[in-house]
């Protein structure tokens, strides 16, 4: 499941996040990524792993939604 490792990631729009780890939804068993914003309120978020790791094409950009930088 863990193709997304803990570390610092940059979103394709420029914001940075700290990935804490991965896990599974308790009802659906869908793989999830647990991460924290590194700006604003530093809140915690969960996103489906497939969405976190997907390739996006938006606003003239083509590449990963998040890329690991540290």
Order of alpha helices (4+ residues) and beta strands (2+ residues): beta-beta-beta-beta-alpha-beta-beta-beta
